[in-house]
């Protein structure tokens, strides 16, 4: 198989030639988009008009060096304009939504540089169904389920060693034996129960602590100890307090508009507060590979957000600039939150997990944790966090006892 193809396309083609149930697909390299060479794509789309939409999957030449989910797959219309639009969105995401994730992997995992314009695309017919991801960990197979589009009421992602259909276990083993390397396999289970293989990623180079423990461990006969820790984690912490951030913005607006004869002409010092905050988030994320966020106030201060968005209504042009900056700031905060592997916040907040985030190979050693307190205790808990003195840059320890109750410790 040609090494010029990105891993995603290369392995899918290999599986298709091996007789596995791979949906019909076509790979379009970046050069075909540059040269407007779409004859093969249009012929493919003509054969799949009945589905009205397709899945456009990212297929960048450097994608195999990044963790799963770093680049995007998008549902789009089954026509040339839809594919062009999806690719444009993928390229834009590498510069915006996914930029921080890419930079962090380049710094902490030595991932190569990415030229967004080299983005290729794999196009497949849209299959309505459930997403299941399978991989072998040490001596057993693990199956992760999520994003069930077939039911109105959806469950959270979950992991099991027992798949809903034993055929899934047999197919997974056959795929790995056929490819000859450990792999993470993504399936779509369609409404009629048919199992479709939509991706297989080589994970042979990824360090799984469980393997190393098996190679370097010795089981003895007992232990005597006074302090028993069943589940424990330590992380550098970022303390997020967006209530204070909005109060700072509003206070600056008050100072700028004070006085009857004052006509506000410039808000660069107000916008600087937003810029400095966003730079602080990015610098923190690039300083620590794994980190925790304590959310004293994340998206809580809705009234303050509205006040800040309307404080300069007498100068509409300036208010529009401030509103746009604050809107973009919400977006930057969400990106920062998505890079943390530990979130401590009230139970209103939860990480919206897709397959790779919930149980991808990169979460085996460092699964995502969400530690929460009840909403009705919010003010008391925040007051206690302040009393203890948690601040950005501290290290936090989380100790989970036998009943599943977490204790957060400032180290």
C-alpha positions in Angstrom: 0.0 0.0 0.0 1.3 3.4 -1.0 2.9 5.3 2.0 1.9 8.5 0.2 -1.6 8.0 1.4 -2.4 9.2 4.9 -2.7 6.4 7.5 -6.5 6.7 7.7 -7.0 6.2 4.0 -4.2 3.6 3.7 -5.5 1.3 6.4 -9.1 1.6 5.2 -8.0 0.6 1.7 -6.1 -2.3 3.2 -9.2 -3.5 5.1 -11.4 -3.1 2.0 -9.0 -5.2 0.0 -9.0 -7.8 2.8 -12.8 -8.2 2.5 -13.9 -6.4 5.6 -17.1 -4.4 5.8 -15.8 -1.0 5.0 -18.3 1.5 3.6 -17.6 2.8 0.1 -15.2 5.7 0.3 -12.9 7.9 -1.7 -9.8 9.8 -0.7 -9.2 13.3 -2.2 -5.7 14.7 -1.6 -5.1 18.3 -1.1 -3.5 18.7 -4.5 -6.8 17.7 -6.2 -8.5 20.5 -4.3 -5.8 22.9 -5.4 -6.1 21.8 -9.1 -9.9 21.6 -9.0 -9.6 17.9 -10.0 -13.0 16.5 -9.0 -14.0 14.0 -11.7 -13.6 11.0 -9.4 -15.3 12.7 -6.5 -18.3 13.8 -8.6 -18.6 10.2 -9.9 -18.5 8.9 -6.3 -21.1 11.4 -5.1 -23.4 10.6 -8.1 -23.5 7.0 -6.8 -24.6 8.2 -3.3 -27.2 10.9 -4.0 -29.9 8.8 -2.3 -28.4 9.5 1.2 -28.5 13.3 0.6 -25.5 13.6 3.0 -22.1 12.1 3.5 -19.3 12.1 6.1 -16.2 14.0 5.2 -13.3 12.7 7.4 -10.0 14.5 7.9 -7.1 12.8 6.2 -4.0 15.1 6.8 -0.6 13.5 6.0 0.6 14.2 9.5 -2.6 13.1 11.3 -1.3 9.7 12.3 1.2 11.5 14.7 -1.6 13.2 16.6 -4.1 11.7 19.1 -7.4 10.6 17.7 -10.0 13.4 17.6 -7.5 16.2 17.1 -8.8 16.7 13.5 -12.4 16.8 12.6 -15.0 14.7 10.7 -18.1 16.6 9.5 -21.5 15.6 8.1 -22.2 17.5 4.9 -24.3 17.5 1.8 -23.6 14.9 -0.9 -22.4 17.4 -3.5 -19.1 19.0 -4.4 -20.0 22.3 -2.6 -20.6 20.3 0.6 -17.2 18.6 0.4 -15.4 21.9 -0.3 -17.2 23.5 2.6 -16.4 20.6 5.0 -12.7 20.8 4.0 -12.6 24.6 4.5 -14.1 24.0 8.0 -11.5 21.4 8.8 -8.7 23.7 7.8 -10.2 26.6 9.8 -10.5 24.4 12.9 -6.8 23.7 12.8 -6.3 27.4 13.2 -9.0 28.0 15.8 -10.8 25.3 17.8 -8.0 22.7 17.5 -5.1 25.1 17.5 -4.3 24.7 21.2 -4.6 20.9 21.1 -2.1 20.9 18.1 0.3 23.2 19.8 0.3 21.1 23.0 1.0 17.9 21.2 3.8 19.5 19.3 5.3 20.6 22.6 4.7 17.6 24.8 4.6 14.7 22.3 7.0 16.0 19.6 4.2 15.9 17.0 5.3 17.4 13.6 4.4 20.8 12.2 1.1 20.8 10.4 0.4 22.7 7.1 -3.4 23.1 7.1 -3.5 23.5 3.3 -2.3 19.9 3.0 -5.6 18.6 4.4 -6.9 15.7 2.4 -10.5 14.4 2.8 -12.0 10.9 3.0 -15.7 10.9 1.9 -18.1 8.1 3.0 -21.9 7.7 2.8 -23.6 8.8 6.0 -24.6 5.9 8.1 -27.1 6.5 10.8 -26.2 4.4 13.9 -24.1 4.0 17.1 -20.4 4.7 17.3 -18.3 2.0 19.0 -14.5 2.0 19.5 -12.5 -1.1 20.1 -8.9 -1.8 21.2 -6.9 -4.5 22.9 -5.4 -3.5 26.2 -2.8 -6.0 27.4 -4.8 -9.3 27.5 -8.4 -8.1 26.9 -10.5 -6.2 24.4 -12.2 -3.0 25.5 -15.3 -1.5 23.7 -16.4 2.1 24.1 -19.9 3.2 23.2 -21.3 6.7 22.7 -23.2 9.0 20.4 -26.2 6.7 19.8 -28.2 8.5 17.1 -30.9 5.9 17.2 -32.5 6.9 20.5 -34.0 10.2 21.6 -32.7 9.6 25.2 -29.0 9.2 25.0 -26.8 7.6 27.7 -23.3 8.8 28.6 -20.3 7.2 27.0 -19.3 3.9 28.7 -16.7 1.2 28.5 -17.2 -2.6 28.6 -15.3 -5.7 28.0 -18.5 -7.4 26.8 -19.8 -5.9 23.5 -23.5 -6.0 22.6 -22.8 -8.5 19.8 -20.1 -11.1 20.1 -19.4 -10.6 16.4 -17.8 -7.3 17.3 -15.2 -9.1 19.3 -14.5 -11.6 16.5 -14.2 -8.9 13.9 -11.9 -6.8 16.0 -9.6 -9.7 16.5 -9.6 -10.5 12.8 -8.8 -6.9 11.9 -5.9 -6.7 14.3 -4.5 -10.1 13.1 -4.9 -9.1 9.5 -3.2 -5.7 9.9 -0.4 -7.1 12.0 -0.3 -4.3 14.6 -2.2 -3.2 17.7 -5.0 -0.9 16.6 -7.9 1.2 17.8 -10.9 0.4 15.6 -13.9 2.6 15.1 -17.2 1.0 14.1 -20.6 2.3 13.2 -23.4 0.0 14.0 -26.3 0.8 11.6 -30.0 0.6 12.4 -30.2 -2.9 10.9 -27.4 -4.1 13.2 -24.7 -4.2 10.4 -21.2 -3.5 11.7 -19.2 -1.1 9.5 -15.5 -0.3 10.0 -14.8 3.4 9.5 -11.3 3.7 10.9 -8.4 1.7 12.3 -5.5 3.6 13.9 -2.1 2.1 14.6 -1.5 2.4 18.4 1.6 0.2 18.6 3.8 3.3 19.4 1.6 4.5 22.3 2.9 3.7 25.8 0.3 2.0 27.9 1.3 2.0 31.5 -0.5 -1.3 32.1 1.9 -3.1 29.7 4.9 -1.6 31.5 3.5 -2.6 34.9 3.2 -6.1 33.7 6.7 -6.2 32.5 8.3 -4.5 35.6 6.1 -5.7 38.5 6.1 -8.5 41.0 3.1 -9.6 43.0 3.8 -10.3 46.7 1.7 -11.6 49.5 0.3 -8.6 51.5 0.8 -5.1 52.8 0.7 -3.3 56.1 -0.1 0.4 56.0 -1.7 3.1 58.1 -2.8 5.5 55.3 -4.8 3.8 52.5 -5.2 5.6 49.2 -7.4 3.8 46.7 -7.6 6.4 44.0 -5.3 9.4 43.9 -4.2 12.1 41.4 -2.0 15.2 41.5 -2.1 18.1 39.0 -1.0 21.7 38.6 -4.1 23.8 38.9 -5.7 26.8 37.1 -8.2 28.6 39.2 -10.9 30.0 36.9 -13.0 32.9 38.3 -14.9 34.5 35.5 -17.1 36.4 37.9 -14.1 38.4 38.9 -13.1 38.8 35.2 -16.5 40.3 34.2 -16.4 42.6 37.3 -13.0 43.8 36.1 -14.4 44.5 32.6 -17.5 46.4 34.0 -15.3 48.4 36.4 -13.1 49.5 33.6 -16.1 50.4 31.5 -17.4 52.6 34.5 -14.0 54.3 34.7 -14.0 55.0 30.9 -17.5 56.5 30.8 -17.3 58.5 34.1 -18.1 62.2 33.8 -20.8 64.0 31.8 -18.5 65.6 29.3 -16.6 62.4 28.7 -17.1 61.0 25.2 -15.6 57.5 25.0 -13.5 57.1 21.8 -11.2 54.2 22.5 -11.6 50.9 24.5 -8.2 49.4 23.8 -7.4 49.2 27.5 -10.7 47.3 28.1 -10.0 44.9 25.2 -6.5 44.4 26.6 -8.1 42.8 29.7 -9.7 40.2 27.5 -6.5 39.6 25.5 -4.3 39.2 28.5 -6.8 36.7 30.0 -6.8 34.6 26.8 -3.0 34.7 26.6 -2.8 33.6 30.2 -5.0 30.5 29.4 -2.9 29.5 26.4 0.4 30.0 28.3 -0.8 27.8 31.1 -2.0 25.1 28.7 1.4 25.1 27.0 3.3 25.0 30.3 1.7 21.8 31.6 1.0 18.6 29.6 -1.7 17.5 32.1 -3.5 20.0 34.4 -6.6 20.6 36.5 -9.1 23.5 36.5 -10.9 24.6 39.6 -14.0 26.3 38.3 -15.1 28.8 41.0 -17.0 30.6 38.2 -17.0 29.3 34.6 -20.1 30.4 32.8 -22.0 31.3 35.9 -22.2 35.1 35.8 -24.9 35.4 33.1 -26.1 38.8 34.5 -22.6 40.1 34.5 -22.1 38.9 31.0 -25.2 40.8 29.9 -24.2 43.9 31.7 -20.8 43.9 30.1 -22.4 43.3 26.7 -24.6 46.4 27.1 -22.6 48.8 29.2 -21.4 50.8 26.2 -24.7 50.9 24.3 -24.5 54.7 24.0 -21.5 54.1 21.7 -22.8 51.2 19.5 -19.6 50.8 17.4 -17.4 50.4 20.6 -20.0 48.1 22.2 -20.0 45.9 19.2 -16.2 45.5 19.5 -16.5 44.7 23.2 -19.4 42.2 22.6 -17.4 40.4 19.9 -14.4 40.2 22.1 -16.5 38.7 25.0 -18.2 36.3 22.6 -14.8 35.1 21.3 -13.6 34.9 24.9 -16.3 32.3 25.7 -15.1 30.3 22.8 -11.5 30.5 24.0 -12.5 29.4 27.5 -14.2 26.3 26.1 -11.1 25.4 24.1 -9.0 25.7 27.3 -11.5 23.6 29.3 -11.3 20.9 26.7 -7.5 20.5 27.1 -7.7 19.8 30.9 -7.9 16.2 32.0 -9.3 17.2 35.4 -12.2 19.5 36.1 -13.3 20.5 39.6 -16.6 22.5 39.5 -20.2 22.4 40.6 -22.4 19.6 39.2 -24.0 21.9 36.6 -20.8 21.6 34.6 -19.7 18.4 32.9 -17.4 17.5 30.0 -19.3 16.7 26.8 -17.3 13.6 25.8 -17.0 12.2 22.3 -15.5 8.8 21.7 -11.8 9.7 21.7 -12.2 11.9 24.8 -14.1 9.3 26.7 -12.1 6.1 26.0 -9.6 6.7 23.3 -6.1 5.1 23.6 -4.7 8.4 24.9 -7.0 8.3 28.0 -5.9 4.8 29.2 -3.1 6.2 31.4 -4.8 9.6 32.1 -8.6 9.3 32.0 -10.7 12.4 32.3 -11.9 13.2 35.8 -14.7 15.5 36.7 -14.9 16.2 40.5 -18.0 18.2 41.5 -20.0 19.7 44.4 -23.7 20.1 44.5 -25.2 23.4 43.1 -27.0 24.2 46.3 -23.7 24.2 48.2 -21.9 26.4 45.6 -21.4 29.6 47.6 -20.2 27.7 50.7 -17.8 25.6 48.7 -16.3 28.6 46.8 -15.9 30.4 50.1 -14.0 27.3 51.5 -11.8 27.2 48.4 -10.9 30.8 48.9 -10.3 30.2 52.7 -7.8 27.4 51.9 -6.1 29.7 49.4 -6.1 27.7 46.1 -4.5 29.8 43.4 -3.3 29.3 39.8 0.0 27.5 39.8 -0.6 25.5 42.9 -0.6 21.7 42.9 -3.8 19.9 43.8 -4.3 16.4 45.1 -7.5 14.5 44.6 -8.1 11.5 46.9 -11.1 9.3 46.1 -12.2 7.1 49.0 -13.8 3.6 48.9 -17.3 5.1 48.6 -16.3 7.3 45.6 -16.2 10.5 47.6 -13.4 12.9 46.5 -11.2 15.0 48.8 -9.3 17.9 47.2 -6.1 18.9 48.8 -3.9 22.0 48.3 -0.4 20.6 48.2 
